[in-house]
Amino acid sequence: MALAICQPRRVPQKDVVLTRRQVEGMIADNRIVIIVDGKVLKVDTWVRYHPGGDKAIRHMVGRDATDEVNALHSVEARRHMLKFQVGRIEGRWRNFLPPIQGGKFRTYSDAVEGNCEDTEDEDASIGSSSPPDSPLFDAVEGSSDSRRRRGTNNMDLHEVSSMSSLSSIESPTTNAQSKLSTMDARTQQEIDLDLAKYPALDPATQDDIVYRYRLLFDRLRAEGLFQCNYTSYFIELSRYIFLFSMFLMLLRWGWYGTSGLFLGMLWHQLVFTVHDAGHMGITHNFTIDTVVGILIADFIGGLSLGWWKRNHNVHHIVTNSPEHDPDIEHMPFFAISHRFFDSLRSTYYDRIMTYDPFAKFMLRYQHYMYYPILLFGRFNLYRLSWEYLIMGQGPKKGPAWWHRWLEITGQIFFWYWFGYKVVYQSIPTAAGRFAFVMVSHMITAPLHVQITLSHFAMSTADLGINESFPQKMLRTTMDVDCPEWLDFFHGGLQFQAIHHLFPRMPRHNLRRTQKLVQEFCREVEIPYALYGFVDGNREVIGRLADVGRQAAILAQCQKTLAEKGDYGHH
């Protein structure tokens, strides 16, 4: 009787356990690799077709993106991602610093096949994605206060040193490397304040925060808070019809400025629904919500939904990061951190945000110019929308290939009805046209105040790759307290901290969620930032004034040094 030869069963590729070193090698070979629910996803072929743009994905390369993916995507989208699984991991994943943020990765010839064993020390790979050494990082590592929160923060020094993209002002002399520049000292101070104020960054503490956050996520879903309240949208629709009717009636009567006022109020209100649609928070159907968003944003408002989604998704991933978050990159008009003084490179716009003489002048007075500049914010949104559509920055294939063409159609329609039929044909005088256009656009300024209000006064410090998603969102975002009857005016944007934790939640359910989020914050000891509208504005103006003073001081120091010719010790 012949003996059967036992052949080892071949393990499916998606079930192969990949080591950290192998994943690093894949990334070094320019693969787009993220970790979701313990699964290793290689999304090279998908990144060009992602409806939310490629930048959001690139900020998650080499990281455990489970919470970000779950927060921003539907069940169907998450199921689609499984097509890109190339393996899995075991145990807790330690994040790399993504290449887009400056992470460096070592090649590993057998990373994909997994034909050789990982004989290298796993800890050695931590430093491979860390930024270069600088006086700032040396100081962070040597500071006992920076590794302690209530005496319990036991961060590994490698973890502290992997804080991404902290721009230090380098000294040209060797002996100056042991000293912090004025700007480095300021950065260090902000980091220390956050390390003292927020939970420790050690794995046990951050894992507990993530565990409780996911429990809260499940509870909210079970209570139906992710289901849209369509009765509330009936009320919204009634408000839109009233504002639109007043705009047309007053235009017909020749009250052009007042007509523009009601059109601007309509645009202001419609943006909230576009925001819901962009997050698929209305029907939760990708196609339906996208069409709703484009019809409102492009056809009625003249703004690009695709541009907004590409911009906004990055904002949700790297909130308040000076180098990466486009929502706080407003040089040369505004800077909410002294780090902009170092002419940072924006990874979103792929350009240097130059701290030139014009910026130096403007930033010194930015707290005075805050409201006047925001009056013209809508004009800048037109520019960004056209740039996105003309340059073809959205996906050209995949499920969103048709969005660009529908949006271009919407832009043509908007400028026909608004620019030609209303402004040119319906208003006979140049003065009337000017008044109508300026009033209709300036009345939307409260929207720009609301958007900036929730972030400008919050932390811009980078605590590193080990900070959990929920902690980072709560550290960089504030909520605005207001009576319930004013919710229609704020449109859900007053609950930005809650929205950042649960971006797909319909805005009409955010107030009901607030108490549960406050309870979660108490459990994990994360401060919940809640300000009244006036106090919130005061905080923003205070931050802008503080950075403006720093700009003035830096300019004076540079002038003094130039006069004395002494650069070596500053």
ROKE-158260 format. One line per field, with one value per residue (C-alpha): residue in three letters; x, y, z. Coordinates in Angstrom, 3 decimals. Example, Ala and Ser with C-alpha at 12.3 -4.5 7.8 and 13.67 -1.06 7.14 Angstrom:
2
rest	ALA SER
X	12.300 13.670
Y	-4.500 -1.060
Z	7.800 7.140
# end
This chain:
570
rest	MET ALA LEU ALA ILE CYS GLN PRO ARG ARG VAL PRO GLN LYS ASP VAL VAL LEU THR ARG ARG GLN VAL GLU GLY MET ILE ALA ASP ASN ARG ILE VAL ILE ILE VAL ASP GLY LYS VAL LEU LYS VAL ASP THR TRP VAL ARG TYR HIS PRO GLY GLY ASP LYS ALA ILE ARG HIS MET VAL GLY ARG ASP ALA THR ASP GLU VAL ASN ALA LEU HIS SER VAL GLU ALA ARG ARG HIS MET LEU LYS PHE GLN VAL GLY ARG ILE GLU GLY ARG TRP ARG ASN PHE LEU PRO PRO ILE GLN GLY GLY LYS PHE ARG THR TYR SER ASP ALA VAL GLU GLY ASN CYS GLU ASP THR GLU ASP GLU ASP ALA SER ILE GLY SER SER SER PRO PRO ASP SER PRO LEU PHE ASP ALA VAL GLU GLY SER SER ASP SER ARG ARG ARG ARG GLY THR ASN ASN MET ASP LEU HIS GLU VAL SER SER MET SER SER LEU SER SER ILE GLU SER PRO THR THR ASN ALA GLN SER LYS LEU SER THR MET ASP ALA ARG THR GLN GLN GLU ILE ASP LEU ASP LEU ALA LYS TYR PRO ALA LEU ASP PRO ALA THR GLN ASP ASP ILE VAL TYR ARG TYR ARG LEU LEU PHE ASP ARG LEU ARG ALA GLU GLY LEU PHE GLN CYS ASN TYR THR SER TYR PHE ILE GLU LEU SER ARG TYR ILE PHE LEU PHE SER MET PHE LEU MET LEU LEU ARG TRP GLY TRP TYR GLY THR SER GLY LEU PHE LEU GLY MET LEU TRP HIS GLN LEU VAL PHE THR VAL HIS ASP ALA GLY HIS MET GLY ILE THR HIS ASN PHE THR ILE ASP THR VAL VAL GLY ILE LEU ILE ALA ASP PHE ILE GLY GLY LEU SER LEU GLY TRP TRP LYS ARG ASN HIS ASN VAL HIS HIS ILE VAL THR ASN SER PRO GLU HIS ASP PRO ASP ILE GLU HIS MET PRO PHE PHE ALA ILE SER HIS ARG PHE PHE ASP SER LEU ARG SER THR TYR TYR ASP ARG ILE MET THR TYR ASP PRO PHE ALA LYS PHE MET LEU ARG TYR GLN HIS TYR MET TYR TYR PRO ILE LEU LEU PHE GLY ARG PHE ASN LEU TYR ARG LEU SER TRP GLU TYR LEU ILE MET GLY GLN GLY PRO LYS LYS GLY PRO ALA TRP TRP HIS ARG TRP LEU GLU ILE THR GLY GLN ILE PHE PHE TRP TYR TRP PHE GLY TYR LYS VAL VAL TYR GLN SER ILE PRO THR ALA ALA GLY ARG PHE ALA PHE VAL MET VAL SER HIS MET ILE THR ALA PRO LEU HIS VAL GLN ILE THR LEU SER HIS PHE ALA MET SER THR ALA ASP LEU GLY ILE ASN GLU SER PHE PRO GLN LYS MET LEU ARG THR THR MET ASP VAL ASP CYS PRO GLU TRP LEU ASP PHE PHE HIS GLY GLY LEU GLN PHE GLN ALA ILE HIS HIS LEU PHE PRO ARG MET PRO ARG HIS ASN LEU ARG ARG THR GLN LYS LEU VAL GLN GLU PHE CYS ARG GLU VAL GLU ILE PRO TYR ALA LEU TYR GLY PHE VAL ASP GLY ASN ARG GLU VAL ILE GLY ARG LEU ALA ASP VAL GLY ARG GLN ALA ALA ILE LEU ALA GLN CYS GLN LYS THR LEU ALA GLU LYS GLY ASP TYR GLY HIS HIS
X	0.000 1.556 2.004 0.358 2.792 1.488 1.702 1.558 -1.627 -1.043 -2.184 -4.263 -2.322 -4.772 -4.249 -0.461 0.862 3.116 5.700 6.295 9.563 7.831 5.234 8.020 9.693 6.474 6.156 9.813 8.899 6.331 3.338 0.339 -0.205 -2.581 -3.788 -7.526 -8.958 -5.753 -5.785 -2.968 -4.428 -2.334 -4.411 -2.055 -4.630 -7.436 -5.777 -6.297 -10.016 -10.783 -13.765 -12.328 -8.987 -5.565 -4.158 -6.336 -5.124 -1.478 -1.637 -2.587 0.243 1.958 -0.612 -3.499 -6.307 -9.167 -10.886 -10.396 -11.759 -14.741 -15.573 -15.483 -16.742 -19.922 -20.190 -20.228 -17.014 -15.287 -16.389 -14.947 -11.580 -11.221 -10.460 -7.077 -6.068 -2.586 -2.095 -2.786 -0.953 -0.937 -0.951 -0.898 0.364 2.973 2.475 5.010 5.287 3.730 6.030 3.925 4.770 8.486 8.748 11.761 11.559 14.140 13.825 13.297 13.678 11.472 8.830 6.055 6.867 7.804 10.421 12.918 12.617 12.726 16.033 16.467 15.520 11.920 12.689 15.224 12.441 10.890 13.520 13.193 10.136 11.249 12.145 15.747 17.341 16.982 17.560 13.839 13.636 16.711 15.026 11.783 13.572 15.502 12.546 11.046 7.932 7.296 7.066 4.697 1.011 -0.022 3.159 1.922 3.144 5.784 6.304 9.165 11.804 11.548 7.835 8.455 11.144 8.839 6.647 6.148 7.184 8.094 9.919 12.815 14.779 18.259 21.300 24.283 26.798 27.587 27.484 24.047 22.543 22.339 20.241 16.639 15.788 12.975 10.552 11.710 11.201 7.686 6.959 8.351 6.172 3.029 3.940 4.580 1.243 -0.622 1.291 0.337 -3.286 -4.198 -3.883 -0.531 0.608 1.675 0.009 -2.119 -3.692 -4.318 -5.697 -8.183 -9.335 -9.799 -11.676 -14.117 -14.517 -15.515 -17.976 -19.530 -19.623 -21.553 -23.915 -24.751 -25.410 -27.646 -29.642 -30.263 -28.313 -26.711 -30.152 -31.306 -34.303 -36.119 -38.721 -35.969 -35.142 -38.749 -38.334 -35.038 -36.722 -39.437 -36.767 -34.973 -38.180 -38.916 -35.430 -35.479 -38.929 -37.843 -34.747 -36.860 -39.595 -37.216 -35.200 -38.381 -39.207 -35.762 -34.538 -31.253 -29.215 -31.986 -32.525 -28.817 -29.159 -31.750 -29.778 -26.697 -28.758 -29.976 -26.402 -25.392 -28.138 -27.682 -24.017 -25.090 -27.013 -24.067 -21.894 -24.302 -24.401 -20.615 -20.375 -23.208 -25.240 -28.613 -29.511 -26.165 -26.158 -23.003 -24.627 -27.783 -25.997 -23.358 -25.997 -27.836 -24.580 -23.587 -27.037 -26.902 -23.199 -22.488 -25.828 -27.180 -24.058 -21.293 -18.929 -17.378 -18.458 -15.499 -13.038 -14.693 -14.533 -10.860 -10.034 -12.328 -11.273 -7.657 -8.808 -10.538 -7.379 -4.675 -6.727 -4.854 -1.495 0.227 2.019 -0.871 -4.332 -5.560 -8.231 -5.615 -3.249 -4.183 -0.808 -0.112 -3.324 -3.622 -1.311 -2.509 0.934 4.412 5.564 4.293 7.143 9.497 7.963 6.499 5.751 2.073 1.691 -1.870 -1.104 2.402 4.014 5.972 3.856 6.391 6.827 7.646 7.569 3.874 3.058 5.212 3.201 -0.227 0.255 1.138 -2.389 -4.282 -6.490 -7.782 -8.213 -9.922 -13.545 -12.942 -11.059 -13.708 -16.277 -14.626 -14.184 -16.701 -14.718 -11.728 -13.939 -14.805 -11.106 -10.413 -13.411 -12.342 -8.770 -9.977 -12.233 -10.018 -6.892 -8.758 -7.648 -10.484 -10.562 -10.841 -11.896 -13.721 -17.119 -16.564 -15.350 -18.557 -18.543 -16.246 -18.446 -21.646 -19.918 -18.675 -22.252 -23.369 -20.813 -21.998 -25.603 -24.763 -22.990 -25.791 -28.590 -26.654 -24.124 -26.150 -29.872 -29.781 -26.779 -26.562 -30.146 -32.252 -30.243 -30.002 -27.265 -23.629 -24.206 -27.123 -25.091 -22.190 -24.455 -26.246 -23.046 -21.218 -24.132 -25.016 -21.412 -20.539 -23.626 -22.141 -19.214 -20.715 -20.179 -16.446 -16.356 -18.070 -15.622 -12.524 -13.966 -13.834 -10.119 -8.199 -8.028 -7.176 -3.841 -1.594 1.071 2.028 2.114 3.290 2.178 1.020 -1.823 -5.198 -7.758 -10.369 -7.839 -6.416 -9.881 -10.861 -7.514 -7.727 -11.462 -13.888 -17.669 -19.733 -22.496 -25.768 -29.475 -31.307 -33.460 -30.288 -29.137 -30.507 -28.123 -25.020 -26.162 -24.473 -21.061 -21.332 -20.816 -17.510 -15.811 -18.670 -18.725 -15.006 -15.524 -18.537 -18.449 -21.191 -23.741 -26.622 -26.332 -29.815 -28.666 -25.506 -27.146 -28.554 -25.070 -23.367 -24.097 -22.802 -19.576 -19.163 -19.593 -16.948 -14.545 -14.959 -14.247 -11.012 -10.034 -9.867 -10.905 -13.997 -13.613 -16.962 -17.237 -20.070 -20.118 -18.779 -16.150 -15.114 -14.605 -12.617 -10.374 -9.754 -8.964 -6.674 -4.787 -4.393 -3.182 -0.700 0.788 0.831 2.859 5.266 5.664 6.445 8.969 10.661 10.894 12.474 14.959 15.923 16.374 18.571 20.682 21.106 22.273 24.750 25.801 25.420 23.691 25.526 23.594 19.971
Y	0.000 3.294 5.937 9.241 12.113 14.885 18.180 21.366 23.257 26.550 29.511 32.055 35.268 37.347 35.077 35.308 37.005 39.907 41.359 45.020 44.720 43.247 46.008 48.566 46.967 47.175 50.872 51.403 49.945 52.754 50.586 52.284 50.087 50.692 48.555 48.184 45.805 43.788 43.401 44.654 46.485 47.414 50.043 51.165 50.521 52.190 55.387 57.089 56.266 57.109 59.535 61.368 61.980 60.411 62.696 61.311 57.773 58.815 60.217 56.737 54.783 52.512 53.285 51.519 53.401 51.386 54.238 56.761 54.301 53.288 56.920 58.145 55.161 53.156 49.422 48.897 50.886 48.960 45.700 46.872 47.464 43.752 43.222 44.831 42.665 41.146 39.766 40.353 41.284 39.783 41.818 45.567 47.536 50.238 53.068 54.338 57.980 58.114 59.049 62.121 63.388 62.716 59.060 57.112 53.374 50.627 48.262 44.569 42.315 39.537 41.774 40.727 37.027 36.577 33.962 34.894 35.352 38.635 38.337 42.024 43.651 44.862 47.967 49.004 49.768 52.385 54.926 54.283 56.478 59.206 62.746 63.907 64.761 68.349 70.368 70.237 66.455 66.190 68.496 66.527 63.290 64.788 66.413 64.524 66.672 65.779 62.096 62.511 63.258 63.065 61.092 58.180 58.844 56.244 56.964 55.210 57.700 56.394 57.186 60.735 61.330 60.196 63.293 64.274 67.339 69.659 72.437 73.858 76.930 75.545 77.365 77.652 76.853 73.484 74.582 76.122 72.692 72.173 75.270 75.862 78.764 81.023 79.249 75.791 76.763 77.878 74.596 72.660 74.660 73.815 70.128 70.076 71.770 69.181 66.281 67.596 68.277 65.161 61.423 59.686 58.415 54.995 52.030 50.948 54.383 54.984 51.468 52.055 55.296 53.508 50.634 52.995 55.067 51.983 50.989 54.448 54.079 50.816 52.343 55.289 52.965 50.763 53.808 54.797 58.051 57.391 57.307 60.518 62.368 63.273 65.319 67.773 68.052 68.904 71.886 72.747 72.603 74.992 77.446 77.176 77.826 80.909 82.397 81.651 83.219 86.378 86.619 86.470 88.768 91.492 91.187 91.798 94.846 96.324 95.990 94.569 94.769 93.169 90.538 89.699 89.427 86.646 84.841 84.899 83.563 80.760 79.859 79.924 77.455 75.190 74.587 72.614 70.162 69.907 69.072 66.276 64.960 65.041 62.769 60.565 61.521 61.937 58.682 56.918 55.988 57.146 57.985 59.627 61.780 62.775 63.913 65.840 67.508 68.445 69.800 72.104 72.994 73.393 74.149 76.472 77.654 77.627 75.622 72.233 69.311 67.270 69.939 70.115 66.334 66.142 69.029 68.045 64.397 65.436 67.906 65.072 62.934 65.469 68.084 71.280 70.114 73.215 71.219 68.998 70.422 72.721 74.199 76.103 76.922 80.512 82.168 85.021 86.261 84.053 81.882 80.163 78.827 80.303 77.313 79.042 81.525 78.814 78.782 75.305 73.106 72.213 68.546 69.254 72.129 70.783 74.198 76.299 78.630 81.417 83.684 86.658 90.407 90.637 87.749 89.315 92.507 90.871 88.463 91.247 92.619 89.397 89.689 92.996 91.631 88.357 89.410 91.758 89.050 86.416 88.674 87.743 84.047 82.852 84.373 82.243 79.146 79.863 79.931 76.649 74.999 76.066 74.976 71.536 71.051 72.607 70.808 67.507 66.866 64.403 60.719 60.148 56.505 54.384 55.074 58.843 59.390 61.187 63.651 66.116 66.362 66.772 69.475 71.315 71.236 72.614 75.420 76.449 76.387 78.440 81.206 81.262 81.763 83.834 85.711 86.227 85.990 87.621 89.947 91.023 90.877 91.524 94.386 97.439 99.496 98.844 100.116 97.736 94.819 95.627 95.917 92.668 90.660 92.016 91.674 88.161 87.027 88.899 87.681 84.178 85.291 83.695 80.330 81.001 82.179 78.955 76.792 78.499 78.952 75.256 74.872 78.154 78.387 74.718 72.945 72.696 70.682 67.308 64.655 61.967 58.846 57.069 59.427 57.771 59.097 60.107 61.905 63.875 64.922 66.148 67.897 69.888 70.682 72.666 72.726 75.897 76.093 77.633 77.312 74.624 77.111 78.525 75.164 76.105 79.080 77.025 74.071 71.423 73.083 74.060 70.358 70.039 67.894 65.399 65.602 64.832 61.733 60.603 62.449 60.348 61.130 63.338 66.800 66.759 63.992 65.692 67.476 64.189 62.710 65.507 64.179 60.719 62.228 64.297 61.119 59.409 62.329 62.084 58.348 58.689 62.032 63.980 67.633 68.465 71.964 73.792 77.561 79.976 81.670 84.955 83.266 81.061 84.112 85.720 82.652 82.772 86.483 85.925 83.165 85.316 88.256 86.037 84.675 88.218 89.378 86.494 87.567 91.128 89.932 87.621 90.426 92.732 90.048 89.409 93.141 93.476 90.469 91.829 95.175 93.534 90.808 88.205 84.999 82.299 81.976 82.702
Z	0.000 -1.061 1.592 0.799 0.801 3.050 1.273 3.354 2.731 0.990 3.092 1.120 0.588 2.612 5.638 5.591 8.712 7.731 10.062 10.668 8.766 5.719 5.688 5.915 2.905 0.910 1.684 0.767 -2.645 -3.009 -2.129 -0.529 2.538 5.442 8.341 8.974 11.587 11.620 7.833 5.621 2.626 -0.419 -2.188 -4.967 -7.666 -5.710 -4.529 -7.937 -7.902 -4.282 -4.340 -1.339 -3.034 -2.682 0.009 2.802 2.045 1.857 5.382 6.620 4.944 7.459 10.137 11.787 10.049 11.562 13.378 10.569 7.993 10.133 10.911 7.314 5.288 4.864 5.454 1.689 1.232 4.011 2.420 -0.907 0.778 1.515 -2.179 -1.525 1.423 1.007 4.496 8.137 11.316 14.771 17.935 18.348 15.367 15.928 13.481 11.008 10.048 6.543 3.633 2.860 6.356 5.985 7.040 5.764 5.041 4.477 1.554 2.220 -0.819 0.503 2.047 -0.341 -0.697 2.944 1.994 4.660 8.366 10.164 11.912 12.612 15.856 15.499 17.526 14.931 12.491 14.727 13.893 10.180 9.969 12.322 11.263 11.413 14.734 15.847 19.004 19.607 19.631 21.818 24.291 24.194 24.887 27.741 29.427 32.302 32.202 28.565 29.481 32.383 32.843 36.471 36.935 34.787 31.237 30.394 26.708 25.013 23.882 20.325 20.420 21.577 18.990 16.175 16.456 12.830 10.913 13.785 12.023 13.998 13.052 12.523 13.842 11.512 14.249 15.778 19.410 18.853 18.233 21.993 22.407 21.461 19.248 20.314 17.998 19.078 22.691 21.880 20.107 23.058 25.443 23.469 23.375 27.111 27.808 25.765 27.318 30.745 29.834 27.866 28.584 28.317 24.942 26.195 24.412 27.389 27.837 24.144 23.643 26.459 24.826 21.492 23.159 24.892 21.732 19.760 22.476 22.192 18.397 18.728 21.291 19.047 16.134 18.280 19.401 15.781 15.923 12.538 10.919 9.300 10.717 7.504 9.357 10.204 6.508 5.738 8.074 6.381 2.965 4.127 5.240 1.882 -0.062 2.059 1.537 -2.194 -2.577 -0.750 -2.964 -6.149 -4.887 -3.699 -6.910 -8.899 -6.740 -7.384 -3.801 -4.983 -1.795 0.258 -2.419 -2.227 1.548 1.242 -1.472 0.759 3.667 1.391 0.410 4.060 4.987 1.959 2.807 5.881 3.726 1.333 4.333 5.291 1.722 1.404 4.448 3.127 6.159 4.423 2.646 3.311 -0.372 -2.156 -5.488 -4.136 -1.568 -4.114 -6.618 -3.907 -2.868 -6.428 -7.296 -4.285 -4.189 -7.924 -9.568 -6.851 -5.057 -7.673 -5.447 -6.130 -3.956 -5.239 -4.167 -0.759 -0.243 -1.225 1.104 3.936 4.173 4.671 7.312 9.175 9.096 10.057 11.886 12.798 11.478 10.044 7.342 6.306 7.148 4.337 6.609 8.607 5.735 4.935 4.465 3.966 5.606 8.695 10.789 13.968 14.854 14.997 12.942 9.815 10.309 9.029 5.514 5.876 2.897 2.546 1.639 0.486 -1.887 -2.612 -2.265 0.188 2.313 2.105 5.079 2.905 3.702 2.839 5.224 7.943 7.641 7.447 10.336 12.733 12.235 11.537 14.629 13.258 9.749 10.740 10.198 7.215 5.294 6.042 4.398 1.074 1.844 -0.729 -3.592 -2.602 -2.630 -6.262 -7.095 -5.320 -6.993 -10.493 -9.858 -8.773 -11.796 -14.466 -13.284 -13.023 -9.450 -8.839 -9.855 -13.615 -13.328 -10.820 -9.205 -9.129 -12.711 -13.703 -10.805 -12.555 -15.644 -13.645 -11.594 -14.685 -15.984 -12.644 -12.798 -16.262 -15.071 -11.968 -13.846 -16.399 -13.898 -11.365 -13.469 -16.641 -15.819 -12.364 -12.139 -15.794 -17.072 -13.967 -12.432 -14.709 -13.026 -12.169 -8.629 -8.151 -9.475 -7.201 -4.154 -4.961 -5.494 -2.465 -0.054 -1.220 -0.750 2.427 4.278 4.144 6.361 9.517 7.827 7.507 11.115 12.199 10.255 11.647 15.129 15.958 15.189 15.146 18.943 19.491 19.683 16.633 18.463 17.012 19.734 17.372 15.584 18.724 19.604 19.041 16.584 19.213 21.407 18.485 17.325 20.789 21.314 18.089 17.916 20.057 20.295 20.518 23.085 21.931 22.721 20.780 18.905 17.298 15.914 12.491 12.324 13.150 11.038 13.167 12.872 16.532 17.349 15.501 18.151 18.023 14.233 14.040 16.162 14.118 10.756 9.123 11.831 10.542 12.052 13.555 15.922 17.130 20.060 21.353 21.106 23.034 26.529 25.595 24.242 27.404 29.430 27.273 27.823 31.576 31.489 29.526 31.116 27.866 28.264 26.226 24.798 24.921 24.537 24.006 20.603 21.980 24.141 21.235 19.040 21.833 21.987 18.238 18.231 21.223 19.384 16.268 18.358 20.202 16.975 15.587 18.591 18.060 14.441 15.547 18.144 15.657 13.109 15.686 16.727 13.119 12.551 15.630 14.645 11.134 12.497 14.879 12.477 15.245 14.108 15.963 19.206 18.246
# end
